[in-house]
Amino acid sequence: MEKLVQKKLKFRGNEYPCCASLTMGIIGGKWKTVILYHLMDKTLRYNELRKEMPTVTERTLSLQLKALEEDGLIVRRVYTSKPPLKVDYSLTDFGKTLIPLIQSIADWGDLVAEKYSR
């Protein structure tokens, strides 16, 4: 009997056993998808993101933004031309490829809240 060898997927130095694992490795967790959702159609400053996500801690938000930036999904722009320092975040072209997925997740959440919650 021939044994089927599963191909490992690689992304940014990490190996994943399947495509779903790779996707969740990049956008999984409690806050990454929420951050991406808020950046889908606009650029936001750090404090604007905090207002959109009032229950996230500053440390967690900073770490998640850094991880999304390292994975190439968002870009962090620092404006130093005049004080005060201004930093904003937006989706990269690579990050924009996630918009249909993020929108589907959001639509499913709306459906659950509307039809299945008590």
The first five atom37 places (N, CA, C, CB, O) and aatype in JSON, in Angstrom:
{
  "aatype": [12, 6, 11, 10, 19, 5, 11, 11, 10, 11, 13, 1, 7, 2, 6, 18, 14, 4, 4, 0, 15, 10, 16, 12, 7, 9, 9, 7, 7, 11, 17, 11, 16, 19, 9, 10, 18, 8, 10, 12, 3, 11, 16, 10, 1, 18, 2, 6, 10, 1, 11, 6, 12, 14, 16, 19, 16, 6, 1, 16, 10, 15, 10, 5, 10, 11, 0, 10, 6, 6, 3, 7, 10, 9, 19, 1, 1, 19, 18, 16, 15, 11, 14, 14, 10, 11, 19, 3, 18, 15, 10, 16, 3, 13, 7, 11, 16, 10, 9, 14, 10, 9, 5, 15, 9, 0, 3, 17, 7, 3, 10, 19, 0, 6, 11, 18, 15, 1],
  "atom_mask": [
    [1, 1, 1, 1, 1],
    [1, 1, 1, 1, 1],
    [1, 1, 1, 1, 1],
    [1, 1, 1, 1, 1],
    [1, 1, 1, 1, 1],
    [1, 1, 1, 1, 1],
    [1, 1, 1, 1, 1],
    [1, 1, 1, 1, 1],
    [1, 1, 1, 1, 1],
    [1, 1, 1, 1, 1],
    [1, 1, 1, 1, 1],
    [1, 1, 1, 1, 1],
    [1, 1, 1, 0, 1],
    [1, 1, 1, 1, 1],
    [1, 1, 1, 1, 1],
    [1, 1, 1, 1, 1],
    [1, 1, 1, 1, 1],
    [1, 1, 1, 1, 1],
    [1, 1, 1, 1, 1],
    [1, 1, 1, 1, 1],
    [1, 1, 1, 1, 1],
    [1, 1, 1, 1, 1],
    [1, 1, 1, 1, 1],
    [1, 1, 1, 1, 1],
    [1, 1, 1, 0, 1],
    [1, 1, 1, 1, 1],
    [1, 1, 1, 1, 1],
    [1, 1, 1, 0, 1],
    [1, 1, 1, 0, 1],
    [1, 1, 1, 1, 1],
    [1, 1, 1, 1, 1],
    [1, 1, 1, 1, 1],
    [1, 1, 1, 1, 1],
    [1, 1, 1, 1, 1],
    [1, 1, 1, 1, 1],
    [1, 1, 1, 1, 1],
    [1, 1, 1, 1, 1],
    [1, 1, 1, 1, 1],
    [1, 1, 1, 1, 1],
    [1, 1, 1, 1, 1],
    [1, 1, 1, 1, 1],
    [1, 1, 1, 1, 1],
    [1, 1, 1, 1, 1],
    [1, 1, 1, 1, 1],
    [1, 1, 1, 1, 1],
    [1, 1, 1, 1, 1],
    [1, 1, 1, 1, 1],
    [1, 1, 1, 1, 1],
    [1, 1, 1, 1, 1],
    [1, 1, 1, 1, 1],
    [1, 1, 1, 1, 1],
    [1, 1, 1, 1, 1],
    [1, 1, 1, 1, 1],
    [1, 1, 1, 1, 1],
    [1, 1, 1, 1, 1],
    [1, 1, 1, 1, 1],
    [1, 1, 1, 1, 1],
    [1, 1, 1, 1, 1],
    [1, 1, 1, 1, 1],
    [1, 1, 1, 1, 1],
    [1, 1, 1, 1, 1],
    [1, 1, 1, 1, 1],
    [1, 1, 1, 1, 1],
    [1, 1, 1, 1, 1],
    [1, 1, 1, 1, 1],
    [1, 1, 1, 1, 1],
    [1, 1, 1, 1, 1],
    [1, 1, 1, 1, 1],
    [1, 1, 1, 1, 1],
    [1, 1, 1, 1, 1],
    [1, 1, 1, 1, 1],
    [1, 1, 1, 0, 1],
    [1, 1, 1, 1, 1],
    [1, 1, 1, 1, 1],
    [1, 1, 1, 1, 1],
    [1, 1, 1, 1, 1],
    [1, 1, 1, 1, 1],
    [1, 1, 1, 1, 1],
    [1, 1, 1, 1, 1],
    [1, 1, 1, 1, 1],
    [1, 1, 1, 1, 1],
    [1, 1, 1, 1, 1],
    [1, 1, 1, 1, 1],
    [1, 1, 1, 1, 1],
    [1, 1, 1, 1, 1],
    [1, 1, 1, 1, 1],
    [1, 1, 1, 1, 1],
    [1, 1, 1, 1, 1],
    [1, 1, 1, 1, 1],
    [1, 1, 1, 1, 1],
    [1, 1, 1, 1, 1],
    [1, 1, 1, 1, 1],
    [1, 1, 1, 1, 1],
    [1, 1, 1, 1, 1],
    [1, 1, 1, 0, 1],
    [1, 1, 1, 1, 1],
    [1, 1, 1, 1, 1],
    [1, 1, 1, 1, 1],
    [1, 1, 1, 1, 1],
    [1, 1, 1, 1, 1],
    [1, 1, 1, 1, 1],
    [1, 1, 1, 1, 1],
    [1, 1, 1, 1, 1],
    [1, 1, 1, 1, 1],
    [1, 1, 1, 1, 1],
    [1, 1, 1, 1, 1],
    [1, 1, 1, 1, 1],
    [1, 1, 1, 1, 1],
    [1, 1, 1, 0, 1],
    [1, 1, 1, 1, 1],
    [1, 1, 1, 1, 1],
    [1, 1, 1, 1, 1],
    [1, 1, 1, 1, 1],
    [1, 1, 1, 1, 1],
    [1, 1, 1, 1, 1],
    [1, 1, 1, 1, 1],
    [1, 1, 1, 1, 1],
    [1, 1, 1, 1, 1]
  ],
  "atom_positions": [
    [[0.84, -1.17, 0.0], [0.0, 0.0, 0.0], [0.9, 1.24, 0.0], [-0.96, -0.01, 1.22], [1.85, 1.33, 0.77]],
    [[0.58, 2.19, -0.87], [1.38, 3.4, -1.01], [0.96, 4.44, 0.02], [1.26, 3.98, -2.43], [-0.24, 4.68, 0.22]],
    [[1.92, 5.05, 0.65], [1.64, 6.06, 1.67], [1.61, 7.45, 1.03], [2.69, 6.01, 2.81], [2.54, 7.82, 0.32]],
    [[0.56, 8.2, 1.28], [0.43, 9.55, 0.75], [1.23, 10.51, 1.62], [-1.07, 9.98, 0.68], [1.03, 10.59, 2.83]],
    [[2.14, 11.23, 1.0], [2.97, 12.18, 1.72], [2.33, 13.57, 1.59], [4.44, 12.18, 1.19], [2.13, 14.07, 0.48]],
    [[2.02, 14.15, 2.73], [1.39, 15.47, 2.72], [2.46, 16.54, 2.56], [0.58, 15.69, 4.02], [3.47, 16.55, 3.26]],
    [[2.21, 17.45, 1.63], [3.15, 18.52, 1.36], [3.04, 19.61, 2.43], [2.9, 19.11, -0.04], [1.94, 20.07, 2.75]],
    [[4.16, 20.0, 2.98], [4.19, 21.08, 3.97], [4.2, 22.42, 3.23], [5.43, 20.96, 4.92], [4.86, 22.57, 2.2]],
    [[3.45, 23.36, 3.76], [3.43, 24.71, 3.18], [4.34, 25.6, 3.99], [1.98, 25.28, 3.15], [4.39, 25.5, 5.22]],
    [[5.07, 26.47, 3.32], [5.99, 27.36, 4.01], [5.61, 28.8, 3.76], [7.43, 27.1, 3.56], [5.22, 29.18, 2.66]],
    [[5.72, 29.61, 4.82], [5.47, 31.05, 4.72], [6.32, 31.75, 5.77], [3.95, 31.38, 4.92], [6.22, 31.47, 6.96]],
    [[7.16, 32.64, 5.32], [8.02, 33.45, 6.19], [8.8, 32.61, 7.21], [7.18, 34.48, 6.93], [8.89, 32.96, 8.39]],
    [[9.35, 31.5, 6.74], [10.18, 30.67, 7.59], [9.43, 29.68, 8.47], [0.0, 0.0, 0.0], [10.06, 28.92, 9.2]],
    [[8.12, 29.67, 8.41], [7.32, 28.72, 9.2], [6.72, 27.67, 8.29], [6.19, 29.46, 9.99], [6.4, 27.95, 7.13]],
    [[6.57, 26.46, 8.81], [5.95, 25.37, 8.06], [4.55, 25.11, 8.6], [6.81, 24.09, 8.15], [4.31, 25.16, 9.81]],
    [[3.62, 24.82, 7.69], [2.23, 24.55, 8.06], [1.8, 23.25, 7.4], [1.3, 25.73, 7.63], [2.18, 22.98, 6.27]],
    [[1.0, 22.43, 8.12], [0.6, 21.13, 7.57], [-0.47, 21.22, 6.49], [0.1, 20.27, 8.68], [-0.63, 20.29, 5.7]],
    [[-1.21, 22.34, 6.43], [-2.25, 22.48, 5.41], [-2.54, 23.96, 5.18], [-3.54, 21.73, 5.82], [-2.08, 24.83, 5.92]],
    [[-3.32, 24.24, 4.15], [-3.62, 25.62, 3.78], [-4.44, 26.34, 4.86], [-4.36, 25.65, 2.46], [-4.25, 27.54, 5.09]],
    [[-5.35, 25.63, 5.5], [-6.15, 26.26, 6.57], [-5.27, 26.62, 7.76], [-7.3, 25.31, 7.03], [-5.46, 27.66, 8.39]],
    [[-4.31, 25.76, 8.06], [-3.38, 26.03, 9.14], [-2.52, 27.25, 8.84], [-2.49, 24.81, 9.39], [-2.26, 28.06, 9.72]],
    [[-2.08, 27.38, 7.6], [-1.3, 28.54, 7.19], [-2.13, 29.83, 7.36], [-0.83, 28.39, 5.72], [-1.65, 30.81, 7.93]],
    [[-3.36, 29.8, 6.87], [-4.23, 30.98, 6.97], [-4.44, 31.37, 8.43], [-5.58, 30.71, 6.31], [-4.32, 32.55, 8.78]],
    [[-4.76, 30.4, 9.26], [-5.01, 30.7, 10.68], [-3.72, 31.1, 11.39], [-5.64, 29.5, 11.37], [-3.76, 31.86, 12.36]],
    [[-2.6, 30.6, 10.93], [-1.33, 31.0, 11.51], [-1.04, 32.48, 11.26], [0.0, 0.0, 0.0], [-0.39, 33.14, 12.08]],
    [[-1.53, 32.98, 10.15], [-1.3, 34.38, 9.8], [-2.35, 35.31, 10.41], [-1.3, 34.54, 8.29], [-2.0, 36.35, 10.97]],
    [[-3.62, 34.93, 10.32], [-4.68, 35.85, 10.79], [-5.41, 35.36, 12.02], [-5.68, 36.09, 9.69], [-6.35, 36.01, 12.48]],
    [[-4.99, 34.21, 12.57], [-5.68, 33.64, 13.72], [-5.46, 34.43, 14.99], [0.0, 0.0, 0.0], [-4.66, 35.37, 15.03]],
    [[-6.17, 34.05, 16.0], [-6.09, 34.75, 17.28], [-7.28, 35.68, 17.43], [0.0, 0.0, 0.0], [-8.08, 35.85, 16.51]],
    [[-7.36, 36.27, 18.57], [-8.53, 37.07, 18.91], [-8.57, 38.43, 18.2], [-8.58, 37.29, 20.39], [-9.66, 38.94, 17.92]],
    [[-7.41, 39.02, 17.89], [-7.41, 40.41, 17.45], [-6.97, 40.68, 16.02], [-6.57, 41.17, 18.33], [-7.32, 41.72, 15.47]],
    [[-6.21, 39.8, 15.41], [-5.68, 40.1, 14.08], [-6.79, 40.33, 13.05], [-4.79, 38.97, 13.61], [-6.73, 41.3, 12.29]],
    [[-7.77, 39.46, 13.03], [-8.87, 39.61, 12.08], [-9.66, 40.89, 12.35], [-9.8, 38.4, 12.13], [-10.12, 41.54, 11.42]],
    [[-9.82, 41.24, 13.62], [-10.53, 42.47, 13.98], [-9.76, 43.69, 13.48], [-10.74, 42.55, 15.52], [-10.35, 44.63, 12.94]],
    [[-8.46, 43.68, 13.66], [-7.62, 44.79, 13.16], [-7.76, 44.89, 11.64], [-6.13, 44.58, 13.55], [-7.98, 45.98, 11.11]],
    [[-7.64, 43.77, 10.95], [-7.77, 43.77, 9.49], [-9.14, 44.26, 9.05], [-7.52, 42.37, 8.94], [-9.26, 44.98, 8.06]],
    [[-10.18, 43.89, 9.79], [-11.54, 44.34, 9.48], [-11.63, 45.87, 9.52], [-12.54, 43.71, 10.47], [-12.21, 46.49, 8.64]],
    [[-11.05, 46.47, 10.56], [-11.12, 47.92, 10.7], [-10.25, 48.66, 9.69], [-10.71, 48.32, 12.09], [-10.48, 49.84, 9.42]],
    [[-9.27, 47.97, 9.13], [-8.4, 48.6, 8.14], [-8.81, 48.29, 6.69], [-6.97, 48.15, 8.36], [-8.14, 48.71, 5.75]],
    [[-9.91, 47.56, 6.52], [-10.32, 47.14, 5.18], [-10.53, 48.31, 4.22], [-11.59, 46.33, 5.26], [-10.12, 48.24, 3.06]],
    [[-11.14, 49.37, 4.69], [-11.47, 50.46, 3.76], [-10.93, 51.81, 4.19], [-12.95, 50.55, 3.6], [-11.33, 52.85, 3.66]],
    [[-10.02, 51.81, 5.17], [-9.47, 53.1, 5.6], [-8.14, 52.92, 6.32], [-10.45, 53.83, 6.51], [-7.81, 51.84, 6.82]],
    [[-7.4, 54.0, 6.35], [-6.15, 54.09, 7.1], [-6.49, 54.64, 8.46], [-5.08, 54.97, 6.36], [-7.24, 55.61, 8.57]],
    [[-5.93, 54.04, 9.51], [-6.22, 54.5, 10.87], [-4.95, 54.74, 11.64], [-7.1, 53.49, 11.61], [-3.94, 54.05, 11.44]],
    [[-5.0, 55.71, 12.52], [-3.92, 55.94, 13.46], [-4.11, 54.97, 14.63], [-3.89, 57.43, 13.94], [-5.19, 54.41, 14.82]],
    [[-3.04, 54.8, 15.41], [-3.07, 53.86, 16.53], [-4.25, 54.14, 17.46], [-1.74, 53.93, 17.31], [-5.0, 53.23, 17.8]],
    [[-4.43, 55.4, 17.87], [-5.52, 55.74, 18.8], [-6.9, 55.53, 18.19], [-5.38, 57.17, 19.26], [-7.85, 55.21, 18.9]],
    [[-7.01, 55.7, 16.9], [-8.29, 55.43, 16.23], [-8.6, 53.93, 16.27], [-8.26, 55.93, 14.76], [-9.75, 53.53, 16.47]],
    [[-7.58, 53.1, 16.09], [-7.77, 51.65, 16.22], [-8.18, 51.29, 17.64], [-6.48, 50.89, 15.83], [-9.06, 50.46, 17.85]],
    [[-7.53, 51.91, 18.62], [-7.87, 51.66, 20.04], [-9.34, 51.98, 20.31], [-6.96, 52.49, 20.97], [-10.01, 51.25, 21.05]],
    [[-9.84, 53.05, 19.74], [-11.25, 53.43, 19.93], [-12.19, 52.42, 19.3], [-11.52, 54.82, 19.35], [-13.27, 52.15, 19.83]],
    [[-11.78, 51.86, 18.16], [-12.6, 50.84, 17.49], [-12.6, 49.52, 18.27], [-12.08, 50.6, 16.06], [-13.53, 48.72, 18.15]],
    [[-11.56, 49.3, 19.08], [-11.38, 48.05, 19.81], [-11.1, 48.36, 21.27], [-10.23, 47.2, 19.19], [-9.98, 48.14, 21.74]],
    [[-12.08, 48.85, 22.01], [-11.83, 49.34, 23.37], [-11.4, 48.28, 24.38], [-13.05, 50.0, 23.87], [-10.84, 48.63, 25.42]],
    [[-11.65, 47.01, 24.12], [-11.31, 45.98, 25.11], [-9.92, 45.39, 24.92], [-12.32, 44.87, 25.06], [-9.47, 44.6, 25.75]],
    [[-9.22, 45.75, 23.84], [-7.87, 45.23, 23.63], [-6.88, 46.06, 24.45], [-7.49, 45.26, 22.1], [-7.03, 47.28, 24.56]],
    [[-5.89, 45.39, 25.03], [-4.89, 46.14, 25.79], [-3.9, 46.79, 24.81], [-4.14, 45.2, 26.79], [-3.77, 46.34, 23.67]],
    [[-3.23, 47.82, 25.26], [-2.27, 48.5, 24.4], [-1.14, 47.57, 23.99], [-1.69, 49.73, 25.11], [-0.71, 47.57, 22.84]],
    [[-0.68, 46.76, 24.93], [0.41, 45.81, 24.64], [-0.02, 44.82, 23.57], [0.83, 45.07, 25.91], [0.72, 44.56, 22.62]],
    [[-1.21, 44.25, 23.72], [-1.69, 43.28, 22.75], [-1.86, 43.92, 21.37], [-3.02, 42.67, 23.21], [-1.45, 43.34, 20.37]],
    [[-2.45, 45.1, 21.33], [-2.63, 45.78, 20.05], [-1.28, 46.04, 19.39], [-3.4, 47.1, 20.25], [-1.12, 45.79, 18.19]],
    [[-0.33, 46.52, 20.14], [1.01, 46.78, 19.59], [1.65, 45.51, 19.05], [1.91, 47.4, 20.67], [2.21, 45.52, 17.96]],
    [[1.56, 44.42, 19.8], [2.15, 43.15, 19.37], [1.47, 42.61, 18.11], [2.07, 42.12, 20.49], [2.14, 42.11, 17.21]],
    [[0.14, 42.71, 18.06], [-0.6, 42.2, 16.9], [-0.31, 43.05, 15.66], [-2.11, 42.19, 17.19], [-0.17, 42.51, 14.56]],
    [[-0.22, 44.37, 15.84], [0.12, 45.24, 14.71], [1.52, 44.91, 14.19], [0.05, 46.73, 15.13], [1.74, 44.87, 12.98]],
    [[2.44, 44.68, 15.09], [3.81, 44.33, 14.7], [3.83, 43.0, 13.93], [4.73, 44.24, 15.94], [4.52, 42.89, 12.92]],
    [[3.07, 42.0, 14.4], [3.02, 40.7, 13.73], [2.4, 40.83, 12.33], [2.21, 39.69, 14.57], [2.9, 40.23, 11.38]],
    [[1.33, 41.61, 12.22], [0.7, 41.82, 10.91], [1.63, 42.55, 9.95], [-0.62, 42.6, 11.07], [1.65, 42.27, 8.76]],
    [[2.4, 43.48, 10.49], [3.38, 44.2, 9.67], [4.5, 43.26, 9.22], [3.97, 45.4, 10.45], [4.91, 43.3, 8.06]],
    [[5.0, 42.43, 10.12], [6.06, 41.48, 9.78], [5.61, 40.48, 8.72], [6.53, 40.73, 11.03], [6.41, 40.05, 7.9]],
    [[4.33, 40.11, 8.75], [3.8, 39.18, 7.75], [3.43, 39.88, 6.44], [2.57, 38.47, 8.3], [3.0, 39.23, 5.49]],
    [[3.6, 41.19, 6.38], [3.37, 41.93, 5.15], [1.93, 42.27, 4.86], [0.0, 0.0, 0.0], [1.59, 42.63, 3.74]],
    [[1.05, 42.14, 5.87], [-0.38, 42.41, 5.66], [-0.74, 43.88, 5.85], [-1.2, 41.57, 6.59], [-1.66, 44.38, 5.21]],
    [[-0.01, 44.57, 6.72], [-0.26, 45.99, 6.93], [1.05, 46.75, 6.81], [-0.91, 46.24, 8.32], [2.14, 46.19, 6.93]],
    [[0.91, 48.03, 6.56], [2.07, 48.91, 6.5], [1.9, 49.97, 7.6], [2.22, 49.57, 5.09], [0.82, 50.52, 7.8]],
    [[3.0, 50.24, 8.28], [3.04, 51.26, 9.32], [3.82, 52.44, 8.76], [3.7, 50.72, 10.66], [4.99, 52.31, 8.4]],
    [[3.15, 53.59, 8.67], [3.8, 54.79, 8.16], [4.01, 55.77, 9.29], [2.98, 55.43, 7.04], [3.09, 56.08, 10.05]],
    [[5.24, 56.26, 9.4], [5.6, 57.24, 10.43], [5.87, 58.56, 9.73], [6.85, 56.77, 11.27], [6.68, 58.63, 8.8]],
    [[5.18, 59.6, 10.19], [5.37, 60.94, 9.64], [6.14, 61.77, 10.66], [4.0, 61.61, 9.28], [5.65, 62.03, 11.76]],
    [[7.34, 62.17, 10.29], [8.19, 62.9, 11.24], [8.47, 64.33, 10.78], [9.5, 62.17, 11.44], [9.3, 65.02, 11.37]],
    [[7.79, 64.77, 9.72], [8.12, 66.08, 9.16], [7.87, 67.22, 10.14], [7.33, 66.3, 7.91], [8.59, 68.22, 10.13]],
    [[6.86, 67.08, 10.96], [6.62, 68.11, 11.98], [6.01, 67.46, 13.21], [5.68, 69.23, 11.43], [5.25, 66.5, 13.1]],
    [[6.36, 67.97, 14.38], [5.79, 67.41, 15.61], [4.3, 67.71, 15.68], [6.5, 67.98, 16.86], [3.86, 68.7, 15.1]],
    [[3.51, 66.9, 16.35], [3.87, 65.65, 17.0], [4.02, 64.51, 15.98], [2.83, 65.28, 18.05], [3.48, 64.58, 14.88]],
    [[4.74, 63.5, 16.37], [4.95, 62.32, 15.54], [3.6, 61.69, 15.22], [5.88, 61.3, 16.26], [2.75, 61.55, 16.1]],
    [[3.4, 61.32, 13.96], [2.14, 60.71, 13.54], [2.45, 59.34, 12.94], [1.38, 61.61, 12.52], [3.35, 59.2, 12.11]],
    [[1.7, 58.33, 13.36], [1.85, 56.97, 12.84], [0.48, 56.49, 12.41], [2.48, 56.0, 13.92], [-0.5, 56.63, 13.15]],
    [[0.4, 55.91, 11.2], [-0.87, 55.32, 10.8], [-0.63, 53.94, 10.18], [-1.61, 56.23, 9.81], [0.5, 53.58, 9.83]],
    [[-1.72, 53.19, 10.07], [-1.67, 51.81, 9.59], [-2.69, 51.64, 8.46], [-1.95, 50.8, 10.74], [-3.79, 52.2, 8.51]],
    [[-2.31, 50.86, 7.46], [-3.23, 50.52, 6.38], [-2.85, 49.16, 5.81], [-3.2, 51.61, 5.27], [-1.77, 48.64, 6.08]],
    [[-3.76, 48.6, 5.03], [-3.49, 47.3, 4.41], [-2.52, 47.46, 3.25], [-4.8, 46.65, 3.92], [-2.57, 48.44, 2.51]],
    [[-1.64, 46.49, 3.1], [-0.79, 46.41, 1.91], [-1.61, 45.77, 0.8], [0.53, 45.59, 2.19], [-2.74, 45.33, 1.03]],
    [[-1.06, 45.72, -0.41], [-1.74, 45.01, -1.5], [-1.95, 43.55, -1.13], [-0.94, 45.13, -2.81], [-2.99, 42.96, -1.43]],
    [[-0.95, 42.96, -0.47], [-1.07, 41.58, 0.0], [-2.19, 41.47, 1.04], [0.27, 41.08, 0.59], [-2.98, 40.53, 0.99]],
    [[-2.26, 42.41, 1.95], [-3.31, 42.43, 2.97], [-4.69, 42.57, 2.35], [0.0, 0.0, 0.0], [-5.66, 42.0, 2.85]],
    [[-4.78, 43.33, 1.27], [-6.07, 43.54, 0.6], [-6.61, 42.26, -0.02], [-5.94, 44.6, -0.48], [-7.81, 42.16, -0.28]],
    [[-5.74, 41.28, -0.26], [-6.23, 40.0, -0.79], [-7.1, 39.28, 0.23], [-5.05, 39.1, -1.2], [-7.85, 38.37, -0.12]],
    [[-7.01, 39.69, 1.5], [-7.83, 39.08, 2.56], [-9.22, 39.72, 2.7], [-7.1, 39.19, 3.89], [-10.05, 39.2, 3.44]],
    [[-9.47, 40.82, 2.01], [-10.75, 41.52, 2.18], [-11.96, 40.6, 1.96], [-10.83, 42.7, 1.23], [-12.87, 40.62, 2.79]],
    [[-12.01, 39.81, 0.89], [-13.19, 38.92, 0.74], [-13.35, 37.94, 1.9], [-13.08, 38.13, -0.57], [-14.47, 37.67, 2.34]],
    [[-12.24, 37.41, 2.4], [-12.3, 36.49, 3.54], [-12.77, 37.2, 4.8], [-10.92, 35.86, 3.77], [-13.64, 36.69, 5.5]],
    [[-12.2, 38.35, 5.09], [-12.58, 39.12, 6.29], [-14.04, 39.55, 6.19], [-11.66, 40.37, 6.46], [-14.77, 39.5, 7.18]],
    [[-14.48, 39.97, 5.0], [-15.87, 40.36, 4.82], [-16.81, 39.18, 5.02], [-16.08, 40.97, 3.43], [-17.88, 39.34, 5.6]],
    [[-16.42, 38.0, 4.55], [-17.24, 36.79, 4.76], [-17.34, 36.45, 6.24], [-16.64, 35.59, 4.0], [-18.41, 36.08, 6.71]],
    [[-16.24, 36.58, 6.97], [-16.25, 36.33, 8.42], [-17.19, 37.32, 9.11], [-14.82, 36.43, 9.01], [-17.96, 36.94, 9.99]],
    [[-17.11, 38.59, 8.71], [-17.97, 39.62, 9.31], [-19.44, 39.36, 8.97], [-17.55, 41.04, 8.81], [-20.31, 39.49, 9.83]],
    [[-19.71, 39.0, 7.73], [-21.1, 38.71, 7.32], [-21.66, 37.52, 8.1], [-21.17, 38.44, 5.81], [-22.82, 37.54, 8.51]],
    [[-20.83, 36.5, 8.3], [-21.27, 35.33, 9.07], [-21.57, 35.74, 10.51], [-20.21, 34.22, 9.04], [-22.56, 35.28, 11.08]],
    [[-20.75, 36.6, 11.1], [-21.0, 37.1, 12.45], [-22.32, 37.84, 12.54], [0.0, 0.0, 0.0], [-23.06, 37.69, 13.51]],
    [[-22.62, 38.67, 11.52], [-23.91, 39.37, 11.49], [-25.07, 38.38, 11.42], [-23.97, 40.32, 10.28], [-26.08, 38.55, 12.11]],
    [[-24.92, 37.34, 10.59], [-25.96, 36.32, 10.46], [-26.2, 35.61, 11.8], [-25.57, 35.3, 9.39], [-27.35, 35.42, 12.2]],
    [[-25.14, 35.22, 12.47], [-25.26, 34.53, 13.75], [-25.95, 35.43, 14.77], [-23.87, 34.1, 14.27], [-26.85, 34.99, 15.5]],
    [[-25.54, 36.7, 14.83], [-26.14, 37.63, 15.78], [-27.62, 37.84, 15.49], [-25.39, 38.97, 15.75], [-28.44, 37.98, 16.41]],
    [[-27.96, 37.87, 14.22], [-29.35, 38.13, 13.81], [-30.26, 36.92, 13.96], [-29.37, 38.59, 12.37], [-31.39, 37.06, 14.42]],
    [[-29.78, 35.74, 13.59], [-30.66, 34.57, 13.52], [-30.49, 33.55, 14.63], [-30.47, 33.9, 12.25], [-31.41, 32.79, 14.89]],
    [[-29.34, 33.52, 15.27], [-29.08, 32.42, 16.21], [-28.83, 32.85, 17.65], [-27.92, 31.63, 15.73], [-28.74, 32.0, 18.53]],
    [[-28.72, 34.12, 17.88], [-28.48, 34.52, 19.27], [-29.79, 34.68, 20.0], [-27.68, 35.83, 19.32], [-30.83, 34.93, 19.39]],
    [[-29.75, 34.53, 21.29], [-30.98, 34.62, 22.09], [-30.91, 35.79, 23.01], [-31.23, 33.33, 22.89], [-31.85, 36.03, 23.77]]
  ]
}
